[in-house]
Amino acid sequence: MIKRITDRPDLELIGLHCYTPEKIGRDAGEIAGLEPIGVTATGTVEEIIAARPDVMTFHGVFPDEALYEQVLEAGIDIVTTADWITGHHRDQNHPHPSGRKVSEVLQSACERGGSTFYGTGMNPGLCQILGVTHSCDVADIENVTVIESVDVSCHHSAATWIEVGYGKPVEDPSLPASLEKFTRVFADSVYLMADCFGLELDEVTFDYELGACTRDVDLGWYQLPKGSLGGNYIKYQGIVDGQPRIESHLEWQMTPHTDPKWDVKGCYITHITGDPSIYSKHMIFPKAGVDLSDPAAFASIGMTVTGLPALNAIRSVVAAPPGILTSADLPLRGFAGRFKQ
């Protein structure tokens, strides 16, 4: 995202907050593998506030809610890709140390600072928007299902996948809880769609299938022993009167050598049953000339499509009144890309 911001004429990077001590004091461009850009990395909230940005974009894997609160009450807007779509997931599964709901803490900080907070969700920053927009010409909707069907081995974050449970024996009794804990934000995508459809859900359920590796798999950066988790199919289902109405599915594989094995398509799929019914694939390709045999180049595509929904929403977030926004509150331009100038 440092590269994407520096390429944008409508955005200016004026600061970089780092948690790693070795990065503090270095040029942001150098840290990102670019030429120096004249922005020095800092490491305290006070330095963020002193830089007086209009917006802080936060792209950590998990939220830093203590930092959010201080930044928001200083009058600085936040857009983030870290584990937030509606706030329901954070409120229910990650209690704030104060005992209050996280959403209440952030809303109060927004009111004190006159600032705005918006989260796209990390991986599911896109799928729920596709579910909503594809419904625009459907009457009498019966079911909306969005599926993220991807090979996740391009995301070289061993610490992440250890927590999720990849590499654990599929019979490990802790595995389902690990999978749910680190994918539960996808339930938020169901709540977001329900809000847009004006549908009140009775509950959002979690279901899963596990794919066991049929042989030892060495990815170079990660090892998957035979019999360990190498793929999964997860369903978050919004239930009304006992029937699934809105669903968010995760069809993931770390390796194709699993049993059962799923036909991973490398795209987002939207399937709406109604009058008429809709089936759509949202496929993402690299720009011309990108060498996909380079793991870093391949991974950067995933990082780009995760981060750009947040960057593209900045204009709308700055224009919005104080408080917490969801994607249901943004105008269409909040999801629009930018032409190269």
VOPAGU-2260 file (C-alpha; in pm, 1 decimal, decimal comma):
REM VOPAGU-2260
SITE   aa  ch    i         X         Y         Z
SITE  MET   A    0       0,0       0,0       0,0
SITE  ILE   A    1     298,5     234,5      40,3
SITE  LYS   A    2     365,6     191,6    -330,6
SITE  ARG   A    3      -0,8     235,8    -420,7
SITE  ILE   A    4     -29,4     555,6    -216,3
SITE  THR   A    5     285,0     707,2    -369,4
SITE  ASP   A    6     144,3     632,2    -717,5
SITE  ARG   A    7    -180,4     818,1    -646,1
SITE  PRO   A    8    -204,7    1189,8    -726,9
SITE  ASP   A    9    -499,0    1228,4    -486,0
SITE  LEU   A   10    -313,8    1081,0    -186,9
SITE  GLU   A   11       2,6    1186,7      -7,7
SITE  LEU   A   12     190,5     966,1     236,8
SITE  ILE   A   13     315,2    1183,4     523,7
SITE  GLY   A   14     396,5     921,0     785,0
SITE  LEU   A   15     451,5     551,6     850,2
SITE  HIS   A   16     385,0     386,0    1186,0
SITE  CYS   A   17     590,2      71,8    1253,6
SITE  TYR   A   18     586,1    -181,2    1534,5
SITE  THR   A   19     923,4    -339,6    1450,8
SITE  PRO   A   20    1204,8    -143,0    1622,2
SITE  GLU   A   21    1445,7    -214,4    1335,5
SITE  LYS   A   22    1220,4     -25,3    1092,4
SITE  ILE   A   23    1186,1     292,7    1297,8
SITE  GLY   A   24    1400,7     573,4    1159,0
SITE  ARG   A   25    1424,9     419,6     812,4
SITE  ASP   A   26    1273,1     563,2     494,5
SITE  ALA   A   27     926,0     426,4     416,7
SITE  GLY   A   28    1018,9     365,9      54,7
SITE  GLU   A   29    1324,4     166,2     152,7
SITE  ILE   A   30    1116,8     -47,5     391,0
SITE  ALA   A   31     872,4    -122,7     108,2
SITE  GLY   A   32    1150,5    -209,3    -137,4
SITE  LEU   A   33    1120,6     119,1    -330,3
SITE  GLU   A   34    1342,3     419,1    -380,2
SITE  PRO   A   35    1353,1     655,8     -79,9
SITE  ILE   A   36    1044,1     880,6     -66,7
SITE  GLY   A   37    1143,0    1115,3     215,4
SITE  VAL   A   38     905,7     975,2     479,6
SITE  THR   A   39    1070,3     837,7     793,8
SITE  ALA   A   40     908,5     555,1     988,8
SITE  THR   A   41     808,1     634,2    1346,8
SITE  GLY   A   42     687,5     416,3    1630,0
SITE  THR   A   43     458,0     603,6    1868,4
SITE  VAL   A   44      97,2     717,6    1858,8
SITE  GLU   A   45     214,0    1066,8    1953,6
SITE  GLU   A   46     416,2    1085,3    1631,9
SITE  ILE   A   47     113,5     979,9    1425,7
SITE  ILE   A   48     -91,5    1258,7    1580,1
SITE  ALA   A   49     189,8    1512,3    1541,7
SITE  ALA   A   50     202,3    1442,8    1167,1
SITE  ARG   A   51    -161,7    1562,2    1146,9
SITE  PRO   A   52    -281,7    1330,0     870,5
SITE  ASP   A   53    -638,2    1345,4     743,3
SITE  VAL   A   54    -655,5     966,2     751,0
SITE  MET   A   55    -461,0     677,2     899,4
SITE  THR   A   56    -477,3     360,9     688,6
SITE  PHE   A   57    -417,6      56,3     906,3
SITE  HIS   A   58    -318,5    -267,2     734,2
SITE  GLY   A   59    -207,7    -492,6    1019,5
SITE  VAL   A   60    -348,4    -843,6    1032,9
SITE  PHE   A   61    -527,4    -771,4    1360,1
SITE  PRO   A   62    -668,3    -442,1    1493,6
SITE  ASP   A   63    -484,9    -224,3    1742,8
SITE  GLU   A   64    -789,2     -85,3    1919,8
SITE  ALA   A   65    -590,8     113,7    2177,4
SITE  LEU   A   66    -413,3     293,9    1894,5
SITE  TYR   A   67    -743,3     342,0    1707,0
SITE  GLU   A   68    -901,6     509,1    2007,7
SITE  GLN   A   69    -620,6     762,4    2050,7
SITE  VAL   A   70    -602,2     843,4    1679,7
SITE  LEU   A   71    -979,1     886,8    1644,6
SITE  GLU   A   72   -1011,4    1112,0    1948,5
SITE  ALA   A   73    -732,2    1326,6    1799,5
SITE  GLY   A   74    -965,2    1394,9    1504,9
SITE  ILE   A   75    -794,8    1163,0    1253,0
SITE  ASP   A   76   -1011,2     935,1    1038,9
SITE  ILE   A   77    -921,3     565,4    1004,3
SITE  VAL   A   78    -973,3     317,0     722,3
SITE  THR   A   79    -858,6     -35,9     790,3
SITE  THR   A   80    -842,5    -382,8     638,9
SITE  ALA   A   81    -792,4    -546,0     980,4
SITE  ASP   A   82   -1074,9    -774,3    1091,7
SITE  TRP   A   83   -1361,8    -524,3    1087,2
SITE  ILE   A   84   -1668,8    -509,3     861,2
SITE  THR   A   85   -1963,1    -429,7    1088,9
SITE  GLY   A   86   -1809,2    -460,7    1434,9
SITE  HIS   A   87   -2038,8    -749,5    1528,5
SITE  HIS   A   88   -1750,2    -997,5    1522,8
SITE  ARG   A   89   -1521,1    -783,0    1738,2
SITE  ASP   A   90   -1799,0    -711,5    1988,4
SITE  GLN   A   91   -1897,6   -1076,1    2020,7
SITE  ASN   A   92   -1561,4   -1254,2    2006,8
SITE  HIS   A   93   -1298,5   -1003,3    2122,8
SITE  PRO   A   94   -1416,0    -818,8    2435,7
SITE  HIS   A   95   -1251,2    -484,0    2501,9
SITE  PRO   A   96   -1034,6    -473,1    2818,0
SITE  SER   A   97   -1273,0    -212,2    2959,7
SITE  GLY   A   98   -1564,5    -454,7    2943,0
SITE  ARG   A   99   -1743,5    -235,6    2688,8
SITE  LYS   A  100   -1814,2    -340,0    2332,4
SITE  VAL   A  101   -1533,8    -246,1    2093,9
SITE  SER   A  102   -1782,4     -67,1    1868,9
SITE  GLU   A  103   -1895,7     148,9    2162,5
SITE  VAL   A  104   -1536,9     241,1    2246,8
SITE  LEU   A  105   -1459,4     343,1    1888,2
SITE  GLN   A  106   -1789,4     525,0    1839,3
SITE  SER   A  107   -1722,9     727,8    2154,6
SITE  ALA   A  108   -1372,4     812,4    2032,5
SITE  CYS   A  109   -1517,3     925,8    1698,3
SITE  GLU   A  110   -1763,5    1152,4    1877,2
SITE  ARG   A  111   -1493,0    1304,1    2096,7
SITE  GLY   A  112   -1265,5    1372,5    1800,2
SITE  GLY   A  113   -1521,6    1440,5    1527,5
SITE  SER   A  114   -1362,2    1158,1    1326,2
SITE  THR   A  115   -1479,6     864,5    1114,1
SITE  PHE   A  116   -1389,3     493,5    1125,5
SITE  TYR   A  117   -1436,6     247,3     837,7
SITE  GLY   A  118   -1327,5    -115,7     803,6
SITE  THR   A  119   -1337,2    -323,3     487,1
SITE  GLY   A  120   -1248,6    -654,7     645,2
SITE  MET   A  121    -916,2    -818,7     562,3
SITE  ASN   A  122    -983,3   -1096,3     314,3
SITE  PRO   A  123   -1357,1   -1041,9     275,9
SITE  GLY   A  124   -1324,8    -676,6     184,0
SITE  LEU   A  125   -1484,2    -752,3    -149,4
SITE  CYS   A  126   -1708,0   -1058,9    -144,4
SITE  GLN   A  127   -2002,0    -905,0      42,2
SITE  ILE   A  128   -2001,6    -601,2    -188,1
SITE  LEU   A  129   -2025,4    -834,0    -487,6
SITE  GLY   A  130   -2319,3   -1011,1    -325,4
SITE  VAL   A  131   -2503,3    -683,5    -281,9
SITE  THR   A  132   -2430,1    -529,8    -622,6
SITE  HIS   A  133   -2517,5    -847,5    -811,7
SITE  SER   A  134   -2863,2    -842,3    -656,1
SITE  CYS   A  135   -2959,4    -510,5    -818,2
SITE  ASP   A  136   -3164,4    -678,6   -1093,3
SITE  VAL   A  137   -3311,0    -967,3    -893,3
SITE  ALA   A  138   -3666,1    -982,5    -761,6
SITE  ASP   A  139   -3786,9   -1229,5    -498,6
SITE  ILE   A  140   -3442,9   -1327,1    -366,4
SITE  GLU   A  141   -3431,9   -1673,6    -208,3
SITE  ASN   A  142   -3060,4   -1708,1    -129,0
SITE  VAL   A  143   -2739,3   -1510,2    -175,3
SITE  THR   A  144   -2409,2   -1699,1    -150,7
SITE  VAL   A  145   -2062,7   -1552,9    -202,0
SITE  ILE   A  146   -1760,8   -1782,9    -223,4
SITE  GLU   A  147   -1392,2   -1704,9    -193,5
SITE  SER   A  148   -1235,9   -1991,5    -392,3
SITE  VAL   A  149    -857,8   -1948,4    -369,8
SITE  ASP   A  150    -520,7   -2115,3    -326,7
SITE  VAL   A  151    -382,6   -1953,1     -12,2
SITE  SER   A  152     -27,1   -2084,3     -40,9
SITE  CYS   A  153      85,1   -1751,9    -192,7
SITE  HIS   A  154      41,4   -1584,4     147,1
SITE  HIS   A  155     377,5   -1661,6     304,7
SITE  SER   A  156     286,4   -1587,8     665,4
SITE  ALA   A  157     372,2   -1900,1     862,5
SITE  ALA   A  158     257,4   -1744,0    1189,8
SITE  THR   A  159     -88,6   -1682,2    1043,0
SITE  TRP   A  160    -135,4   -2034,8     914,2
SITE  ILE   A  161      -9,8   -2192,4    1236,4
SITE  GLU   A  162    -287,1   -2007,5    1419,4
SITE  VAL   A  163    -547,7   -2102,4    1158,9
SITE  GLY   A  164    -445,4   -2466,2    1195,4
SITE  TYR   A  165    -284,8   -2562,5     865,2
SITE  GLY   A  166     -38,6   -2844,7     927,9
SITE  LYS   A  167    -225,9   -2981,4    1232,1
SITE  PRO   A  168    -362,8   -3336,7    1206,2
SITE  VAL   A  169    -722,0   -3317,5    1082,4
SITE  GLU   A  170    -833,8   -3523,9    1383,8
SITE  ASP   A  171    -688,4   -3265,3    1624,8
SITE  PRO   A  172    -990,5   -3162,6    1838,8
SITE  SER   A  173    -865,4   -2800,8    1859,1
SITE  LEU   A  174    -869,1   -2755,0    1482,2
SITE  PRO   A  175   -1233,6   -2650,0    1427,6
SITE  ALA   A  176   -1206,4   -2381,4    1697,1
SITE  SER   A  177    -883,8   -2247,7    1542,2
SITE  LEU   A  178   -1044,5   -2229,5    1200,4
SITE  GLU   A  179   -1348,7   -2049,6    1332,1
SITE  LYS   A  180   -1154,0   -1805,6    1550,1
SITE  PHE   A  181    -943,6   -1681,5    1261,0
SITE  THR   A  182   -1219,1   -1672,2     997,2
SITE  ARG   A  183   -1507,1   -1543,1    1210,5
SITE  VAL   A  184   -1489,4   -1199,2    1049,4
SITE  PHE   A  185   -1649,8   -1366,3     747,0
SITE  ALA   A  186   -1966,1   -1388,0     956,6
SITE  ASP   A  187   -1957,2   -1008,0     949,3
SITE  SER   A  188   -1986,1   -1020,7     570,9
SITE  VAL   A  189   -2315,3   -1205,0     619,4
SITE  TYR   A  190   -2439,6    -938,5     861,7
SITE  LEU   A  191   -2333,4    -661,4     621,4
SITE  MET   A  192   -2528,5    -815,7     333,7
SITE  ALA   A  193   -2831,5    -871,0     557,3
SITE  ASP   A  194   -2823,6    -503,7     651,1
SITE  CYS   A  195   -2819,6    -400,0     285,7
SITE  PHE   A  196   -3105,1    -639,8     203,6
SITE  GLY   A  197   -3309,6    -527,9     504,9
SITE  LEU   A  198   -3319,2    -886,0     630,5
SITE  GLU   A  199   -3318,8    -966,8    1003,3
SITE  LEU   A  200   -3122,9   -1285,6    1071,9
SITE  ASP   A  201   -3204,5   -1529,0    1351,5
SITE  GLU   A  202   -2839,7   -1637,1    1372,1
SITE  VAL   A  203   -2520,2   -1688,5    1171,7
SITE  THR   A  204   -2394,0   -2046,9    1188,5
SITE  PHE   A  205   -2048,9   -2195,7    1124,6
SITE  ASP   A  206   -1991,2   -2523,9     939,0
SITE  TYR   A  207   -1677,5   -2678,2     795,8
SITE  GLU   A  208   -1517,2   -2961,8     599,5
SITE  LEU   A  209   -1148,4   -3047,3     638,6
SITE  GLY   A  210    -915,2   -3166,7     363,5
SITE  ALA   A  211    -635,2   -3394,7     484,0
SITE  CYS   A  212    -302,7   -3395,9     296,8
SITE  THR   A  213    -260,9   -3722,7     105,9
SITE  ARG   A  214     119,9   -3695,0     126,4
SITE  ASP   A  215     388,4   -3485,9     292,0
SITE  VAL   A  216     393,0   -3139,9     131,6
SITE  ASP   A  217     691,4   -2903,6     152,5
SITE  LEU   A  218     609,3   -2553,0      28,0
SITE  GLY   A  219     959,2   -2430,7     105,8
SITE  TRP   A  220     832,2   -2186,2     364,8
SITE  TYR   A  221     573,6   -2418,5     524,7
SITE  GLN   A  222     546,1   -2792,0     583,2
SITE  LEU   A  223     224,6   -2992,8     574,6
SITE  PRO   A  224     266,4   -3352,5     696,5
SITE  LYS   A  225      54,3   -3628,5     550,3
SITE  GLY   A  226    -281,6   -3634,6     727,5
SITE  SER   A  227    -265,8   -3267,6     828,4
SITE  LEU   A  228    -499,8   -2987,0     723,8
SITE  GLY   A  229    -421,1   -2878,3     367,9
SITE  GLY   A  230    -757,1   -2738,6     258,4
SITE  ASN   A  231   -1101,0   -2651,1     390,9
SITE  TYR   A  232   -1454,1   -2556,6     296,3
SITE  ILE   A  233   -1615,0   -2324,9     550,6
SITE  LYS   A  234   -1970,6   -2191,9     550,9
SITE  TYR   A  235   -2105,1   -1894,7     743,1
SITE  GLN   A  236   -2481,6   -1904,2     695,3
SITE  GLY   A  237   -2734,7   -1639,0     789,9
SITE  ILE   A  238   -3045,7   -1826,0     901,2
SITE  VAL   A  239   -3407,2   -1705,3     887,1
SITE  ASP   A  240   -3685,4   -1938,7    1004,0
SITE  GLY   A  241   -3449,1   -2234,8     985,4
SITE  GLN   A  242   -3337,7   -2167,8     627,1
SITE  PRO   A  243   -3000,6   -2031,4     505,7
SITE  ARG   A  244   -3066,3   -1705,0     323,1
SITE  ILE   A  245   -2729,9   -1527,6     309,1
SITE  GLU   A  246   -2401,9   -1718,8     301,5
SITE  SER   A  247   -2028,0   -1652,9     289,5
SITE  HIS   A  248   -1811,7   -1954,5     198,4
SITE  LEU   A  249   -1435,2   -2008,5     210,4
SITE  GLU   A  250   -1302,4   -2266,2     -33,8
SITE  TRP   A  251    -932,8   -2262,1      51,8
SITE  GLN   A  252    -642,0   -2485,6     -33,1
SITE  MET   A  253    -279,6   -2472,5      71,8
SITE  THR   A  254    -211,0   -2768,8    -158,4
SITE  PRO   A  255    -422,3   -2956,8    -414,4
SITE  HIS   A  256    -309,3   -3287,5    -260,4
SITE  THR   A  257    -593,8   -3332,1     -10,8
SITE  ASP   A  258    -885,7   -3564,1      52,5
SITE  PRO   A  259   -1146,5   -3438,5       7,8
SITE  LYS   A  260   -1029,0   -3200,4    -262,1
SITE  TRP   A  261   -1217,0   -2897,5    -387,9
SITE  ASP   A  262   -1214,9   -2744,3    -733,7
SITE  VAL   A  263   -1053,7   -2416,9    -634,0
SITE  LYS   A  264   -1120,9   -2162,5    -909,0
SITE  GLY   A  265    -901,7   -1871,4    -802,7
SITE  CYS   A  266   -1183,6   -1618,2    -792,9
SITE  TYR   A  267   -1485,4   -1482,3    -608,2
SITE  ILE   A  268   -1815,4   -1644,3    -700,0
SITE  THR   A  269   -2155,5   -1484,5    -644,3
SITE  HIS   A  270   -2459,7   -1710,4    -669,6
SITE  ILE   A  271   -2806,0   -1564,0    -618,7
SITE  THR   A  272   -3116,2   -1779,2    -635,1
SITE  GLY   A  273   -3425,5   -1579,0    -719,9
SITE  ASP   A  274   -3615,0   -1431,6   -1011,7
SITE  PRO   A  275   -3393,3   -1423,2   -1213,5
SITE  SER   A  276   -3100,2   -1618,4   -1068,7
SITE  ILE   A  277   -2742,3   -1491,2   -1098,7
SITE  TYR   A  278   -2408,2   -1671,4   -1122,3
SITE  SER   A  279   -2097,9   -1455,5   -1154,5
SITE  LYS   A  280   -1721,9   -1508,8   -1128,7
SITE  HIS   A  281   -1505,6   -1214,8   -1023,3
SITE  MET   A  282   -1164,1   -1307,8   -1161,2
SITE  ILE   A  283    -842,9   -1117,7   -1088,4
SITE  PHE   A  284    -544,5   -1120,1   -1327,3
SITE  PRO   A  285    -203,2    -952,4   -1302,7
SITE  LYS   A  286    -121,6    -661,9   -1528,3
SITE  ALA   A  287      68,6    -743,3   -1845,2
SITE  GLY   A  288     429,1    -843,5   -1794,2
SITE  VAL   A  289     404,2    -969,5   -1435,7
SITE  ASP   A  290     598,7   -1292,1   -1382,3
SITE  LEU   A  291     374,4   -1516,2   -1175,5
SITE  SER   A  292     659,2   -1762,6   -1118,4
SITE  ASP   A  293     793,5   -1501,8    -874,5
SITE  PRO   A  294     618,4   -1576,4    -541,5
SITE  ALA   A  295     648,4   -1213,2    -429,8
SITE  ALA   A  296     481,8   -1086,9    -748,2
SITE  PHE   A  297     202,5   -1339,9    -710,8
SITE  ALA   A  298     148,1   -1251,9    -345,1
SITE  SER   A  299     141,8    -880,1    -421,9
SITE  ILE   A  300    -176,9    -929,5    -624,4
SITE  GLY   A  301    -354,2   -1057,6    -314,1
SITE  MET   A  302    -213,9    -774,5    -104,3
SITE  THR   A  303    -330,9    -521,7    -363,2
SITE  VAL   A  304    -689,4    -646,4    -383,6
SITE  THR   A  305    -702,0    -655,6      -3,0
SITE  GLY   A  306    -575,2    -299,6      41,2
SITE  LEU   A  307    -730,4    -110,1    -249,2
SITE  PRO   A  308   -1092,1    -118,9    -124,4
SITE  ALA   A  309    -968,9      74,3     179,5
SITE  LEU   A  310    -763,7     326,4     -17,7
SITE  ASN   A  311   -1039,1     382,4    -272,5
SITE  ALA   A  312   -1285,4     459,2       8,1
SITE  ILE   A  313   -1075,0     737,5     162,1
SITE  ARG   A  314   -1248,9    1022,0     -23,3
SITE  SER   A  315   -1589,8     903,4      92,7
SITE  VAL   A  316   -1472,4     845,4     450,8
SITE  VAL   A  317   -1327,6    1196,8     474,4
SITE  ALA   A  318   -1655,9    1340,2     345,1
SITE  ALA   A  319   -1869,2    1137,4     587,1
SITE  PRO   A  320   -1999,4    1258,6     924,7
SITE  PRO   A  321   -1825,7    1140,7    1243,5
SITE  GLY   A  322   -1885,8     785,9    1362,9
SITE  ILE   A  323   -1845,6     427,8    1250,7
SITE  LEU   A  324   -1919,2     355,0     884,5
SITE  THR   A  325   -1983,5      21,8     717,6
SITE  SER   A  326   -1985,2     -50,0     345,7
SITE  ALA   A  327   -2364,2     -11,4     359,8
SITE  ASP   A  328   -2311,1     359,4     433,4
SITE  LEU   A  329   -2071,1     440,8     150,4
SITE  PRO   A  330   -2180,8     586,2    -183,8
SITE  LEU   A  331   -2098,5     397,3    -501,0
SITE  ARG   A  332   -1783,6     604,5    -544,9
SITE  GLY   A  333   -1651,7     445,0    -227,6
SITE  PHE   A  334   -1596,7     126,7    -427,1
SITE  ALA   A  335   -1464,2     291,3    -743,5
SITE  GLY   A  336   -1104,9     252,3    -857,8
SITE  ARG   A  337    -896,2     528,2   -1014,3
SITE  PHE   A  338    -772,4     585,7   -1367,3
SITE  LYS   A  339    -396,9     631,8   -1406,3
SITE  GLN   A  340    -304,2     995,5   -1464,3
